């Protein structure tokens, strides 16, 4: 890859390159939410309706893990016993950019997709809440998943770094000083324990996904990770379907433009 292209990528993700090859701390990437957005999202997540929704989600998660029917009514007493609490801060979640995969000059490595915060039940279950800005400009909880990772990995960005996910393989990475390093076992399997330069990582993901972009034959043949695109839902669902909303994100306009494979966690679904 030419030096000029790598420089464009670094600038796109907010890394300012100085003479002599030194790099300053990364600034917020394109589409990054403001401090006001994060504060508003936290306020929205802390509403009583969210706690009730979480409590019922955790009850249904119990049912799912026990192999029972999950979409029935949840009693108030069962919900109250879950006593859910929000955990940690609200963090932006960034996902691998299709423009970066293609090799577009100046493309950011990842794009903002939603805000996330964690939750825990009184019985020890963990979950992540996804928040998106609604048409009126208010932040809304659009999904709950039975995994803490959307909330915990973005918290590891550190000074001058950016955390992003390659959802197709469940990998989480940190980008800092022009180098991509792994945060979880899937990422380590992908790029090795020492990580890759940004140029090397672009070459890697180009080989993986360049022929699987939105509008490609792969997508037109319905191979969106084995899932059919469906309308988005904000209802609870703990069905056995191991979807990560591959189709839902596409239909909602939130997809990064790359065919997304299934994630190993339980999303919400209809009551």
C-alpha positions in Angstrom: 0.0 0.0 0.0 1.3 3.5 -0.9 2.4 5.8 1.9 0.0 8.4 0.8 -3.0 6.1 1.3 -1.9 5.0 4.7 -1.5 8.7 5.7 -5.0 9.3 4.5 -6.4 6.4 6.6 -4.6 7.7 9.7 -6.0 11.2 9.3 -9.5 9.8 8.6 -9.5 8.0 12.0 -8.3 11.2 13.7 -4.6 10.4 14.1 -2.5 13.4 13.3 0.8 12.4 11.7 3.8 14.7 12.4 7.0 15.0 10.6 9.4 12.2 11.4 6.6 9.6 11.8 5.4 10.6 15.3 1.7 10.5 15.9 -0.4 12.6 18.2 -3.4 11.4 20.2 -6.4 10.4 18.1 -9.3 12.9 17.9 -12.9 11.7 17.7 -13.5 9.9 14.3 -16.2 11.0 11.8 -19.7 10.6 13.2 -18.6 10.5 16.8 -21.3 11.5 19.2 -20.8 14.6 21.3 -20.5 14.8 25.1 -24.1 16.1 25.1 -25.3 13.1 23.1 -23.7 10.7 25.5 -25.2 12.5 28.5 -28.6 12.5 26.9 -28.3 8.8 26.1 -27.4 8.0 29.7 -30.5 9.9 30.9 -32.6 8.0 28.4 -31.2 4.6 29.5 -31.8 5.4 33.2 -35.6 5.8 32.8 -37.9 3.5 34.8 -39.3 2.0 31.7 -35.8 0.8 30.7 -35.3 -0.9 34.1 -38.6 -2.7 33.7 -37.7 -3.7 30.2 -34.3 -5.0 31.4 -35.9 -7.0 34.2 -38.3 -8.7 31.9 -35.4 -9.3 29.4 -33.4 -11.1 32.1 -36.4 -13.3 33.1 -36.8 -14.3 29.5 -33.1 -14.9 29.3 -33.5 -17.4 32.2 -36.2 -19.1 30.3 -34.1 -19.3 27.1 -31.1 -20.7 28.9 -33.4 -23.3 30.5 -34.7 -24.3 27.0 -38.2 -23.0 27.8 -40.7 -20.8 25.8 -39.5 -17.2 26.2 -42.2 -15.0 24.8 -44.9 -15.4 27.4 -45.9 -12.9 30.0 -43.5 -12.0 32.8 -45.0 -11.5 36.2 -44.2 -8.3 38.1 -42.8 -10.3 41.0 -40.4 -12.2 38.7 -39.3 -8.9 37.1 -38.8 -7.2 40.5 -36.5 -10.0 41.6 -34.1 -9.2 38.8 -33.6 -5.6 40.2 -31.4 -4.6 37.2 -28.8 -1.8 37.4 -26.9 0.0 34.7 -23.1 -0.5 34.9 -20.3 1.6 33.6 -20.5 4.6 31.3 -22.1 5.1 27.9 -19.6 4.5 25.1 -19.8 4.9 21.3 -19.5 1.6 19.3 -17.6 1.8 16.0 -17.8 -0.9 13.4 -15.5 -1.7 10.4 -16.1 0.8 7.6 -16.9 -0.5 4.1 -15.0 2.4 2.6 -11.9 1.3 4.5 -12.4 -2.3 3.3 -12.6 -1.1 -0.3 -9.5 0.9 0.1 -11.0 4.4 -0.5 -8.5 7.1 0.0 -9.0 8.9 3.3 -11.6 6.3 4.5 -11.9 5.8 8.3 -11.2 2.4 9.6 -14.6 2.3 11.4 -17.8 4.2 11.6 -20.1 5.1 14.5 -23.1 2.8 14.7 -24.7 3.3 18.2 -24.1 4.1 21.8 -23.9 1.3 24.4 -24.0 0.8 28.1 -24.0 -2.2 30.3 -26.5 -3.7 32.7 -26.5 -6.4 35.4 -29.3 -8.2 37.2 -29.4 -9.1 40.8 -28.8 -12.7 39.9 -25.6 -11.9 38.0 -26.7 -11.8 34.4 -25.1 -9.2 32.1 -26.4 -7.3 29.1 -25.7 -4.4 26.8 -28.2 -1.7 25.8 -27.9 -0.2 22.3 -29.1 3.4 21.9 -29.8 5.3 18.7 -31.0 8.8 18.1 -34.7 8.9 17.1 -36.3 11.1 14.4 -37.1 13.7 17.1 -33.5 13.8 18.1 -34.0 11.9 21.3 -31.9 8.9 22.3 -33.8 5.7 22.6 -32.9 2.1 23.7 -33.3 0.2 20.4 -32.0 -3.2 21.5 -30.7 -5.3 24.4 -28.3 -8.1 23.9 -27.2 -10.8 26.4 -23.5 -9.9 26.2 -21.5 -7.2 28.0 -19.0 -6.7 25.3 -20.6 -3.8 23.5 -20.2 -1.9 26.7 -16.9 -3.2 28.0 -14.6 -3.3 25.0 -15.3 0.3 23.9 -14.3 1.4 27.4 -10.7 0.2 26.7 -9.9 2.9 24.1 -7.4 4.5 26.5 -5.7 7.8 25.8 -5.4 8.5 22.1 -7.0 5.2 21.0 -10.1 4.0 19.2 -11.9 0.7 19.8 -13.8 -0.8 17.0 -15.4 -4.1 16.1 -15.1 -6.4 13.1 -18.6 -7.9 13.7 -18.3 -10.6 11.0 -15.8 -12.5 13.2 -16.8 -11.1 16.6 -13.4 -9.4 16.9 -12.7 -6.2 18.9 -9.6 -4.1 18.2 -7.9 -1.0 19.5 -6.3 1.4 17.0 -3.5 3.7 18.3 -0.5 5.3 16.7 -1.3 3.6 13.4 -1.4 0.1 14.8 -4.3 -2.3 15.2 -4.0 -4.5 18.3 -6.4 -7.3 19.5 -8.7 -7.0 22.5 -10.4 -10.4 22.5 -9.5 -14.0 21.5 -11.2 -13.7 18.1 -9.2 -10.6 17.3 -6.0 -12.3 18.4 -6.8 -15.2 16.0 -7.4 -12.7 13.3 -4.3 -10.5 13.5 -2.0 -12.2 16.0 -1.1 -11.1 19.5 1.2 -8.3 18.3 -1.3 -6.8 15.9 -0.9 -5.3 12.5 -0.1 -1.9 11.0 -3.2 -0.1 9.7 -2.0 -0.8 6.1 -1.6 -4.5 6.8 -5.1 -4.6 8.5 -6.6 -2.9 5.5 -5.1 -5.5 3.2 -6.4 -8.2 5.4 -10.0 -7.1 5.5 -10.0 -6.1 1.8 -9.3 -9.8 1.1 -12.0 -10.9 3.4 -14.9 -8.6 2.5 -14.3 -6.6 -0.7 -16.5 -9.0 -2.7 -19.2 -9.1 0.0 -20.2 -5.4 0.2 -23.8 -4.2 0.0 -25.0 -4.6 -3.6 -22.6 -7.4 -4.3 -23.7 -10.8 -5.7 -23.0 -12.2 -2.2 -25.6 -9.8 -0.7 -28.1 -10.2 -3.6 -28.0 -13.9 -3.1 -29.2 -13.5 0.4 -26.0 -14.5 2.1 -26.1 -11.9 4.8 -24.5 -14.2 7.3 -27.3 -16.6 6.9 -30.0 -14.2 7.9 -32.7 -12.6 5.8 -33.2 -8.8 6.2 -36.2 -8.0 8.3 -37.8 -4.8 9.8 -36.1 -3.6 13.0 -37.8 -4.3 16.3 -37.6 -2.7 19.7 -39.5 -5.5 21.4 -38.0 -8.1 23.8 -36.7 -11.3 22.3 -34.7 -14.1 23.8 -35.5 -16.7 21.1 -32.8 -19.3 20.3 -32.1 -17.5 17.0 -28.5 -16.4 17.4 -28.9 -13.2 15.3 -27.1 -10.0 15.8 -29.6 -8.1 13.7 -27.6 -8.6 10.6 -30.7 -8.1 8.5 -32.3 -5.7 11.0 -29.3 -3.4 10.9 -29.4 -3.4 7.1 -33.1 -2.6 7.0 -32.7 0.1 9.6 -29.9 1.7 7.7 -27.3 1.0 10.4 -25.3 -1.6 8.5 -21.7 -0.8 7.7 -22.3 -2.1 4.2 -20.6 -5.5 4.7 -22.5 -8.8 5.0 -22.7 -9.4 8.8 -22.5 -12.9 10.2 -24.3 -14.1 13.3 -23.0 -13.2 16.7 -23.0 -15.5 19.7 -25.5 -13.6 21.9 -29.2 -13.3 22.5 -30.9 -10.1 21.2 -34.4 -8.8 22.1 -37.4 -10.1 20.2 -41.2 -9.7 20.1 -43.2 -10.1 23.3 
